[in-house]
Amino acid sequence: MSKVEIKHEILHVESDGGVQAPRDPLEQLILESQWAPQWVQSFHRLRDNLYLDCFFAEAAGSFIFLYFLLMSIGGFVVTDGAEGSFGWAMYALGFAVVLAVYIIVPISGAHISPPMTLNAIIYRKFPIKKAGIYIAGQAVGALLATILTFANVEAQFNANGAIPRPAGAPDIYVPVFNPKAPIGTAIMNELIGDTIFVFITTAITDLRNPHVIPQFAPVLIGINLFICANAFGWCYWVLNPLRDVIPRAYISQKYGGLYENGYWCVTLFVPFLGHLLGVFVYEVFFAKVFKPDSAESSQSSRVEEIDSV
């Protein structure tokens, strides 16, 4: 008999001449898992009072989002196409976001990007005083993902004797766009992709809709990201400004010419507009307050159905 089963048996307590029902083993297991040493509990109190729980959560979500993406693309570039592909990188991105959202959504709401935090402020009464903590956490997570990816990739290049580095090495960190195409194409692709992604995400997480199941929302968000990344990702689409800004700034110490054109401005500013537009379109043209039928109306409808039969 396991420890949980023994405790389950002990919980039979007589009261008022009867026997109290034993505690559910799963509930008991949850109670036991909540215990932590005193010093850990003290840190938890300090962390929560300073909103550091949200900082750590957003940093973790941003790190998972970017690290899996960069490492997947890095493997494809370092092995010269022998391992991985663009499609597999998008699979990794979609599944990584599913896991990240499941982990941090109870803690911070899983913004993961500054435009999502801005949307929360404008449309969801998110407190402005917490925005700085969220964005700082997102930036730290993205920076850490970039540093670790860069260290890993450079070590692999050195081991393979890739000196000088392949021409496509910067493509691991920054989006690829055809320099012969007009910058308006990049703006249009980013704006449309962001608007569609945020519109769908807002719809599938709208708790006013009785058909929305919150527990499945992270999976749907991951599927949405996978589809949008495959549709728009080949043409300078980032969704999250930190996906481009931080890696570009960090690797500029190694690779030159990253700021010679204005494409980086697209990934810095357009996602904010796309995110705002996506929520605006849903809230104005599609959102609805679903009112459940009262018991009386449902009863009368049943009577009408019976009479009609």
Stockholm file with secondary structure:
# STOCKHOLM 1.0

chainA/1-309         MSKVEIKHEILHVESDGGVQAPRDPLEQLILESQWAPQWVQSFHRLRDNLYLDCFFAEAAGSFIFLYFLLMSIGGFVVTDGAEGSFGWAMYALGFAVVLAVYIIVPISGAHISPPMTLNAIIYRKFPIKKAGIYIAGQAVGALLATILTFANVEAQFNANGAIPRPAGAPDIYVPVFNPKAPIGTAIMNELIGDTIFVFITTAITDLRNPHVIPQFAPVLIGINLFICANAFGWCYWVLNPLRDVIPRAYISQKYGGLYENGYWCVTLFVPFLGHLLGVFVYEVFFAKVFKPDSAESSQSSRVEEIDSV
#=GR chainA/1-309 SS CCHHHHHHHHTCCEETTEECCCCCHHHHHHHHHTCCCHHHHHHHHHHHHTTHHHHHHHHHHHHHHHHHHHHHHHHHHHTTTSSCCHHHHHHHHHHHHHHHHHHHHHHHCCCCSHHHHHHHHHHSCCCGGGHHHHHHHHHHHHHHHHHHHHHHHHHHHHHHTCCSCCTTGGGGTSCCCCTTSCHHHHHHHHHHHHHHHHHHHHHHTCTTSTTCCGGGHHHHHHHHHHHHHHHHGGGSCCSSTHHHHHHHHHHTTTSCCTTSSSHHHHHHHHHHHHHHHHHHHHHHHTCCCCCCCCHHHHHHHHHHHHHHC
#=GC SS_cons         CCHHHHHHHHTCCEETTEECCCCCHHHHHHHHHTCCCHHHHHHHHHHHHTTHHHHHHHHHHHHHHHHHHHHHHHHHHHTTTSSCCHHHHHHHHHHHHHHHHHHHHHHHCCCCSHHHHHHHHHHSCCCGGGHHHHHHHHHHHHHHHHHHHHHHHHHHHHHHTCCSCCTTGGGGTSCCCCTTSCHHHHHHHHHHHHHHHHHHHHHHTCTTSTTCCGGGHHHHHHHHHHHHHHHHGGGSCCSSTHHHHHHHHHHTTTSCCTTSSSHHHHHHHHHHHHHHHHHHHHHHHTCCCCCCCCHHHHHHHHHHHHHHC
//
